[in-house]
Amino acid sequence: MPQVEAGTVRLLAVTGPERSKLLPDVPAANETVKGFQATNWYGVLAPQGLDPTLREKIWTELDRIMKMPEIAEKMAGMGLEYPGLGAGQFKAELRQDQRRWAAAIKELGISPD
């Protein structure tokens, strides 16, 4: 973001499914290439079978922290937005990403060797 703000870098597009609230004048890539989306994500993962009460407590605290103005400001300075997804939504996003990239790998014939 500092380079964008300084004018030393010109953004052509953001790769999320829609324009970023942080950069509303920068188009989303899928405005030109329909269906294009390549986003990054960050999250906290826990072992399967974690006590639901503890999972909810962790989620509540992380959500509270991520919504703190100083945290939101730091993230915005890095060009990041907190989507506030719950555990179920986050899991669904991960599965969707997995399907999307598996299809791309298959279509392009990419192999690990």
C-alpha positions, 0 to 999 in steps of 0.5 A: 500500500505505501507504494500505491499511496506514493504513486510509485506503483499503478494497480491494474486490478485487484484479484478478489471477486469484487472491488476492494473497499480499500481501493474502490477506484481499482477494478476487479480483474473479473470485470475484464476476465469474467470469473477470474478470482485469485485471492489469498486468505489467512486463518487460524486452524485447530485440530479436528474434534476441538471442543465446540465451546473452546472453538467458539471462545477462540473465534469470539476473541479473534473476531474481537481482536480483528475488529479493533481499530488499531488492528484494522488500521494495520491490516489496511496499511498492508492492503488487507481486509478482515472478512469476518467469516465464521468457522463454517463460512471459512471452511466453505471458502477453503473447500471452494478454493480447493475445488477451483485450484484442483480444476485449474491444475487438471485443466492445465495438465500441471503435475508435480514432476 
